[in-house]
Amino acid sequence: MAAAAQQAAMQAALGAHDRVRRSTDLPLFFGRADKDTISARLLVDRIETAAQIAGWNDDARKLQEMYMILRDRAVVWWRSLPDAGIDRAVWDDV
């Protein structure tokens, strides 16, 4: 009986993990209309929703997640933010 309960608990934990993983799976963002599957505004909305689901409670985590999906022109944009006086450590500024 204990083994069955453990197995059920493990199945529930794996199911919850898979749900969170799928809910927080973000598309790559290139900053190019010919390559992007999502607009910049919708991407920000998706990151904010993923943060709520996954419990990313601070700016640093949201910004890390955002940075990891940037490619091509979007990386150039990211690197130019300090030149425009934007603090890359503050989610609302970015």
Phi, psi and chi 1 to 4 in degrees:
 res  aa     phi    psi   chi1   chi2   chi3   chi4
   1 MET       -  -42.4 -175.3   62.7  119.9      -
   2 ALA   -64.0  -37.8      -      -      -      -
   3 ALA   -64.6  -39.3      -      -      -      -
   4 ALA   -66.1  -39.6      -      -      -      -
   5 ALA   -66.2  -40.9      -      -      -      -
   6 GLN   -63.6  -42.3  -89.2 -174.9  -34.0      -
   7 GLN   -63.8  -41.8 -174.1  175.1    7.5      -
   8 ALA   -64.1  -41.2      -      -      -      -
   9 ALA   -64.4  -41.0      -      -      -      -
  10 MET   -64.9  -42.5 -178.7   65.4   80.7      -
  11 GLN   -60.9  -42.5  -68.2  -89.8  -17.0      -
  12 ALA   -65.0  -42.6      -      -      -      -
  13 ALA   -64.6  -42.4      -      -      -      -
  14 LEU   -65.4  -39.4  -71.9  172.7      -      -
  15 GLY   -63.1  -43.2      -      -      -      -
  16 ALA   -65.1  -41.8      -      -      -      -
  17 HIS   -62.2  -44.3  170.3   76.5      -      -
  18 ASP   -63.7  -39.3 -172.8   53.5      -      -
  19 ARG   -62.9  -45.7 -178.4 -171.7   58.4   77.9
  20 VAL   -65.0  -43.0  169.4      -      -      -
  21 ARG   -59.9  -45.8 -173.9 -167.1   56.6   75.1
  22 ARG   -67.5  -37.1  -77.9 -175.9  -75.7  116.9
  23 SER   -71.0  -22.9  -63.4      -      -      -
  24 THR  -107.4    8.8   58.9      -      -      -
  25 ASP   -75.0  111.2 -170.9   23.4      -      -
  26 LEU  -103.5  144.5  -61.1  166.7      -      -
  27 PRO   -75.2  154.5   28.7  -34.9      -      -
  28 LEU   -65.6  148.1  -64.6  177.8      -      -
  29 PHE  -127.3  122.8 -169.2   75.8      -      -
  30 PHE  -102.0  -18.4  -62.5   85.3      -      -
  31 GLY    73.2   26.6      -      -      -      -
  32 ARG  -135.7  124.3  -65.6  176.9   49.1  172.5
  33 ALA   -59.0  -31.1      -      -      -      -
  34 ASP   -77.5  -13.0   62.9  -38.6      -      -
  35 LYS  -116.1  -27.5  -74.0 -170.0  146.5 -166.2
  36 ASP   -76.3  141.6  -69.9  -35.8      -      -
  37 THR  -101.7    2.6   60.5      -      -      -
  38 ILE  -150.6  147.9 -169.3  170.0      -      -
  39 SER   -77.7  160.7   70.4      -      -      -
  40 ALA   -60.6  -42.8      -      -      -      -
  41 ARG   -63.8  -43.8 -179.3   66.0 -130.2  165.5
  42 LEU   -66.1  -35.2 -173.9   54.5      -      -
  43 LEU   -61.5  -43.7  179.6   64.6      -      -
  44 VAL   -61.4  -43.6  168.7      -      -      -
  45 ASP   -60.4  -42.0  -69.4  -15.8      -      -
  46 ARG   -65.0  -40.4  -64.6  -96.0  -44.2  -97.8
  47 ILE   -63.7  -43.3  -68.2  169.7      -      -
  48 GLU   -63.8  -40.0  -70.8  176.8  -18.5      -
  49 THR   -67.4  -44.0  -59.1      -      -      -
  50 ALA   -59.5  -38.7      -      -      -      -
  51 ALA   -62.7  -39.6      -      -      -      -
  52 GLN   -66.1  -43.9  -68.9  172.5  -10.1      -
  53 ILE   -65.9  -44.9  -68.6  168.2      -      -
  54 ALA   -89.2   -8.3      -      -      -      -
  55 GLY    77.1   31.3      -      -      -      -
  56 TRP   -78.1   93.2  -55.0  -24.9      -      -
  57 ASN   -88.7   -1.1  -62.9  -37.9      -      -
  58 ASP  -130.8  160.4   60.2    2.9      -      -
  59 ASP   -58.3  -39.8  -76.3    2.4      -      -
  60 ALA   -56.5  -43.8      -      -      -      -
  61 ARG   -68.5  -43.5 -179.7   62.6 -170.4  -92.5
  62 LYS   -61.7  -41.2  -73.7 -169.2  -91.9 -171.4
  63 LEU   -69.7  -35.2  -69.3  162.7      -      -
  64 GLN   -63.2  -45.9  -73.7  172.4  -22.5      -
  65 GLU   -61.3  -41.9  -65.1  -68.1  -23.6      -
  66 MET   -63.3  -48.8  174.6 -177.0 -126.1      -
  67 TYR   -57.9  -38.9  177.5   73.2      -      -
  68 MET   -67.8  -18.2  -66.8  -55.5  -62.9      -
  69 ILE  -100.8   -4.0   61.1  172.9      -      -
  70 LEU   -77.3  142.1  -60.3 -179.9      -      -
  71 ARG  -141.9  162.9  -58.9  -69.3 -173.5  -86.1
  72 ASP    52.9 -124.8 -160.1    6.8      -      -
  73 ARG   -64.3  -27.5  -67.7  179.5 -172.0  160.8
  74 ALA   -66.1  -32.2      -      -      -      -
  75 VAL   -70.0  -39.4  173.9      -      -      -
  76 VAL   -60.6  -44.7  173.8      -      -      -
  77 TRP   -58.2  -48.0  165.1   80.2      -      -
  78 TRP   -57.2  -45.7  176.2  -97.9      -      -
  79 ARG   -68.2  -23.9  -70.1  179.8 -179.2  156.1
  80 SER   -84.7  -11.0   74.3      -      -      -
  81 LEU   -55.6  -46.2  -68.9  176.2      -      -
  82 PRO   -59.7  -33.8  -24.2   34.2      -      -
  83 ASP   -63.6  -27.4  -63.0  -24.2      -      -
  84 ALA   -92.2    6.3      -      -      -      -
  85 GLY    79.0   20.1      -      -      -      -
  86 ILE  -101.3  128.0  -63.4  171.4      -      -
  87 ASP   -82.2  113.3 -174.2   -9.2      -      -
  88 ARG   -70.9   -1.8  -69.5 -172.6  -58.5 -165.6
  89 ALA   -97.0   -0.7      -      -      -      -
  90 VAL  -118.2  110.9  179.1      -      -      -
  91 TRP   -54.2  -47.5  174.4 -108.3      -      -
  92 ASP   -64.1  -31.2  -72.5  -21.3      -      -
  93 ASP   -70.4  -43.1  -71.3   -4.3      -      -
  94 VAL   -66.6      -  172.7      -      -      -
